[in-house]
Structures are given as C-alpha cells and as structure tokens.
Amino acid sequence: MTEERNGYSGHYSHKAPLYDQCKNYMFHHVTATTSDGNTFDGIIEGVDQDRVSMLVGEDVMEQEGDSGFNERQFYGGYGFPRQRFRRFRRQFFPLAALTALSLFPYYYPYPYYPYPYPYYPYY
C-alpha cells in the first residue's frame, strides 16, 4: 500500500520513459551515460523491454612495424599522418543501467561564400 502511495506502480515503471526515448532515437547516433558514470556513443539498433542493442564505435589505428619497408624515421608516410579507421561492434546494455540518452551533436560548418544563395550573375 505504501508503494502505491509513493507513485511506484510497477517493477519496470522507472524504465518506461527511457524505453520510449530509445524507441524514438532508433537508428540515430546517440550519446549514452550509464549508472556507473561511463559515457559512450553509438547507434541504437534495437530495443527490448530489458536491454538496448547498440553499435558502438572503436578507433583502429594502423600498426607500426607491420611490414619491413614501413620503418621510417618520420611521422606517417609521405608527409601524412597514419590512417585512422573506425569500427562498429554490436554491444548490449541493460536498460536499467542507462541514466541519460541524448542525440550525438553534429556541427554544421558556416557557408564558404558569405552571400545568400542563389548566386545571381552580374550584368
């Protein structure tokens, strides 16, 4: 009876808003925070009643010394830095462990030409 007065209606009621938010952000790049304070970004692939399936990215760098001809004394190759790759792996997270979920911010650059579009020719 005291649980009903405190607004606790069911066992999974605290996960309902986060479940709906995960459903809305399905197939979007999001930033998630867990209850232990870890923050990561990934793409939500699927949502269950008790877990979230995400594609989490990890950085992969070219290994130095993979081949004998790559032993150089300067940074990278031919004046360029080493190549950076990003690999996505599927991971499952319990819905109860997620505390915050937000869309991953993508910043759009300013236009290169300061005048409005379309460009009118000079006569």
C-alpha positions, 0 to 999 in steps of 0.5 A: 500500500505504501508503494502505491502511495509513493507513485511506484506502480510497477517493477519496470515503471522507472524504465518506461520513459527511457524505453520510449526515448530509445524507441524514438532515437532508433537508428540515430547516433546517440550519446549514452551515460550509464549508472556507473558514470561511463559515457559512450556513443553509438547507434541504437539498433534495437530495443527490448523491454530489458536491454538496448542493442547498440553499435558502438564505435572503436578507433583502429589505428594502423600498426607500426612495424607491420611490414619491413619497408614501413620503418621510417624515421618520420611521422606517417608516410609521405608527409601524412599522418597514419590512417585512422579507421573506425569500427562498429561492434554490436554491444548490449546494455541493460536498460536499467543501467542507462541514466541519460540518452541524448542525440550525438551533436553534429556541427554544421560548418558556416557557408564558404561564400558569405552571400545568400544563395542563389548566386545571381550573375552580374550584368 
